[in-house]
């Protein structure tokens, strides 16, 4: 279901930077890429599913704590006080409701958030990939899975996962972004007042939640990351399947996104032949073996014109 003009106005007030990023991705037809090991890439295509891991077992967990630090310092300071004052002038007592809801759910943000992470892919990286990402995530034999952007821009909520760009901000930059929201809030008071009180409570709750989950230290900015977020206790499972798996010797809970379409429910663009844009085989001593293996694998997955979608990076990266 497409958002109404009023809902877009609310999004522009409370999520201006995310909305701008989504608009740019759509305008530029930006693709996304997941850098991983050959073993994981093989599993994704062979099984037709993407695993989302709990934030607590990923290297991103400390980054969520960083987002919490930025939010705490801002919300409890002068900018946060201005934000609360504007909201209270529209709906007296609303901040107490928001804070109670937020604090009640805060433990779940840490324990019941599941993530899949991708990066914006540049056209110039089509034949080589990105050196820093090969080094960080490729291991001894890396694969970059480049995908089309349609599922990331969908407003359909039946899948049960939601995508968001990551912001790379210092604490001061975070406060500046928050102060911009305060300005929009002031100018949009009439619009906000027309919405039911609980709609605004839930919108601000989500704004604060995403501020935690999608704020990272500026030192990671070259990753150009987007996060696919699933919160089963908050939003339900949707089409996403829970499972227990062993990863690197550690048994753990994961949630699996099936790479298939449900056209009757408006979920399209996820099947591998539609979703997959290309595969880049990273620097490795066995590139030929990997090329032949993934060529056969893509054919089994129903991908056509494989030669145009499979290439070997020529970066002379030493292991």
N, C-alpha and C positions, 0 to 999 in steps of 0.2 A: 504494500500500500504506500503510495506516494505521500510525503508529508504535506499538510495543508500550508497555505501561505502564512497563517498565524504560527504554526509550529516552526516554520523556517525563521520567522522573526525572533522567536524565543531562542532558537539555536544560535542565531547571530549575536544575541545578547550574552548568553552564558557559555557558548563554545565557539567564540569567533575564530580562534587560531586553527582549531580542528576543521571548522567549516571551510576556511580559506585553503587549507592543505588539501582537503577533499576536492574542492573546486579546481585547484591546480592540477591534481592528478587526473581528473576527468578531462580538463582542457588539453593537457599535454599527452594524453593517452599513456601515462606513465605505467610501466610494468613493475612487478615486484619480484624479488629473488630470495631464495632460501639457500644459504651456504651450509653444507653439511658434509659428513663423510659418505663415501661411496656405499657403505653398508646401509646407512640410514636412508639414503636416496633410493637404493634398490628396494628397501622395505616399503617406502611410501608408494612407489609406483606398482610394485607387485601386489601389495595388499589393497591398494586404492584407498588409503586413509592417511590422515595427518594426526600425529599424536600431540596432544596439548599436555604439558607437564605442570605440576604444581609449582607455584612461584617459590616455595620454600626449598625446593631441591634444585632450582636453577641458579646459574650465576647471577641472574637478574634480581635475586631476593634483596641484596644490599642496595640495589637501585630503587626498589620500592621504599625502603627505609629512607633513602635520600629524598624521595618525593614527599614522604611524611614530614621530614625535617623542614623542607621548604614551605609546606602548607602550614605547619604549626607556627613557624616564625611570622608568616604573613597574616594568617587569620587572627592571631592573638595580638597583632600590632595595630598601628594607626590605619593602615589600608583595610585590614579586616574589620576594624571598628566602623569605618565609613561604609563598607559593604553591608554590614549588619544594620546600620542606621537606615539605609535606603530601603532595605527589605522590610524593616519594622514599620516604616512610614506607610507601606502599602498594606501589609498584613501584620498588625500588632501581635507579638508573641510568636511569630513564625520561626525565629532563630532558635528558640528553645526546642521546638519540634524537630527542626533540622538537626541540631546538635545531638539530641537524644537518639534519633534514628541513625545518625552517623556513628555515634559511639557504641550503640548496640550492635551494629554490623561490623565494626572495626576488626574484631578478632577474625571474622570470616574473610576480610580482605587478605589477611596474611595466610590463613590456612585453607581457604576454599576458592582461591583464584588460580585458574589454569590458563597458560599462555602458549601461543605459538608466535615466533618472531621472524619477521622478514625485513628486507631492506628495499628502498626504492632502487630500481635498476636503471642505469643510464644507457642510452643507445650506444655510446662509445665503448661500453663494456661487453658488447654482444659476443665478441670473439676472444676476449682475454679474461673477463671477470675482473674482480677487484683484488689487488695484491694483499691488502691488509686483511680482507675477509678470508682469503685462502689461508693466510698464516694463522688467523685466529680460530677458524672453524673447520678447515679442510682436513686436518690430520695428514697422514702420509698419502692418502688418496682422496681428494675432495671432489665434490660435485656441486654445481650451482644449478638449482632448479628455478628457472625463470617462468613466471606465471602472468596471465592477463589480469587486468584490474577489476573486471566487472563484479565479482563477489565482494570486493572491498568497498564498493560504492553502493551496494544494494541497501535499500531501506527495509527490506523484508526481515522481520524479527523471528521467523519460525525456525530458522536454523539453530538459534540459541547461542551464537557467538557474534561478537561485535568487534570491528576493527577501528583502530585509532592511531594517528601519528604520534610519535614520541617527540616531546619538546626537550631540547638540550639547554638548560637554563642554570645560571647561578642563582643564589638566593635573591640577590638584588634584581635580576632579570625576571624571576618568578613574581616578585612583588610588583614590578612594572606591568607585567601581563595582567595581574590581578587588578591593578588600579585602572587599567583600560576597561575591564569588565565593570568596575564601579561607575565609570563614565557612561557606558552603554546602559547600565541599569538606571541611572538617573534620567537619561533621555528617553528610556523606554518604559517609564513607570505606568503610563496609561495603557500600554499594550499588556504589561504583566498583570495589571489589576483586573483585566477581563478574564483571566484564567482562574479556574478553581484553585483554592488555596493548596490542596494536596498535590495538584499538578506542579506547582512551584516548589513545594517541599521536595518532591521526588526529583525534579530537575536539578535543584541545587545539590541535593544528595549525590546525584550522578556526577555533577560537575566536580565536586570535591573528591569523589572516588577516582575519577579519571585523572585528576591532578596528581594523586598519589601514584597511580599505576603507570602513568605515561610521562613522568618527568625524570630525566636522567642528567647526570653531570655533563657539562659541555665537552669534556675530554673525549666523549664517545660520539661526537657529532658526525664524524665521517661515516658512521654506520647507516645514517638516514633511515632509522628503524621505524617500522609500524608493528603494532602488537594486535594479535587476534586474541580476544579476552572472553573467557567463559567462566561464569559464576553460577554453578548449578544450584546452590542453596538460595541464591537471590532471584534468579530468573528461570529456573527449571532447566531440564536437559535439552529440550528441543529435539533436534535430530542427532545430537552428539551422544556418543555411546561410552559409558563408563567401563573401565577395565582395570585389572591389576596386571602389571608387567614387571619384568626385571630389566633394568637399564644399568649397564656398567656394574653389574653385580648387586644392585640395590633394588629389592622388590618395592614397588610403589604404585600409587593410583595414577592413572592417566585417563584422559578423555579423548576419544577418537572422532575426528571429523570425517565422515564418509565422503569420498570424492565421487559423488553422484548427484544427479538432478532429481528434483521432485517438481516437475512442471505444473502439476495440478495445484501445488501450494505456492507457486511463484518462485521456487528456488531453482535457479538455472545458472549455467556457466561454471559448475563445479566438477563436471565429469572430466576425466583426464584429457580426452581429445580437445575439449573446449578450453579447459583451464590452463593446460601446459602451453607455454610459448616456445621454450627451447631449453636444452640442457647443455651446460658447458662442463666438460671434463677438465678438472683442474690439473695443475702441474703434478705429474707422477711418473714413475718409471714404467708403469704398465698401462699407459694411456690407450694403446691399441687393444688390449684385452678389455678394458672398460668400455671402449667405444663399441666393440662387437657385442658385448653383453647388453648394454643399454639399447643398442639398435634392435636387438631381438625383443627386449622387454617392452619397448615402446610399441612395437608391432603387435605384441600380445595385448596391449592395453587399448588398441584401436586407433592409435595415432597414425595419421597419413602424412605423406611427404616428409618422412623422417630425416632425409639428408639435409633439409633446410633447418631442422630443429635440433640437430645434434652436432656439436663441434668440440674441438680440443683446444684448450688454452695454450698459447705459445709462450707464456711467461716463463723464463728460465729460472724458476725458483728452486734453490738448492735445499735439500732436506738434511 
